[in-house]
């Protein structure tokens, strides 16, 4: 081959390779992830999502692209973010961080499949009309968190039997979560024979105000509701409980891992994994109407024994035996 022809061939390859790479990237199906919160402390959940994709033959950056949109707890941003994911040509949209994300996606499209993660009955919320065979373009996962709140209060009382007055922290901005939480907790409190004091917080500053109230009222224990905002602020809430030497219970294991006394609730990581499997099946041609709304079946009871010792609590052997994990 002549030198001039060889150089021309190399030059053609240099042009073709980037074009081919861009074409391959453009050809990748896109999953849009819409979340009302920030990306902070989401690593384990996203790892669960990627694991689920792997189980159905997809790997981020190799044969699927994930476009992330985080609303930073500013719910009014969700509609535009959902519209942007549509402009990004998402083949499926995964919504998390509460019903607001799911409703934003539902309002934005009637054709692109949407899979949601919520803590309450999605039929009652109005996301779908039928759990077994969803109509339209939505399906998803119910964490059943509200159904577990009474059990969580019972476990707290077993761990701290001397607690008579229990502060219940909820986020009033999440009306559906708050109403369901208070309904379940107040009914359980009457059965157990304890008093409930409701506290509200929707911002980090309001959590500081809650701390001041706790300092004045001196409740015996703290029950943190399972709203997305309070879950994201779990480190601040764990520090609040530690400052007041207050036994506290949380819905998510991450709070116990961060130093909270105990947690009981659905496995969020497993939910992300299962929803990723749904996303992969949709990318392969499945329709949301053929994918029943899933309900949580994996629950986690975590006790932080180190925190119990700091609080001077002796954990009953029965509870230690029931715990899925004991943090030493």
Secondary structure, DSSP 8 states (H G I E B T S, - for coil): --HHHHHHHHHHHHHHHHHHHHHHHHHSEEEEEEESS-STT-HHHHHHHHHHHHHTT--BTTTEEEEEEE-TT-GGGHHHHHHHHHHTT-SEEEEESSHHHHHHHHHH-SSSEEEEEESS-HHHHTS-S-SSS--TTEEEEE--HHHHHHHHHHHHHHHSTT--EEEEEE-TTSHHHHHHHHHHHHHHHHHHT-EEEEEE-SSHHHHHHHHHHHHHH--SEEEE---HHHHHTHHHHHHHHHHTT-EEEESSHHHHHTT-SEEEEE-HHHHHHHHHHHHHHHHTT--GGGS--EE---EEEEEEHHHHHHTT----HHHHHH-SEEE-
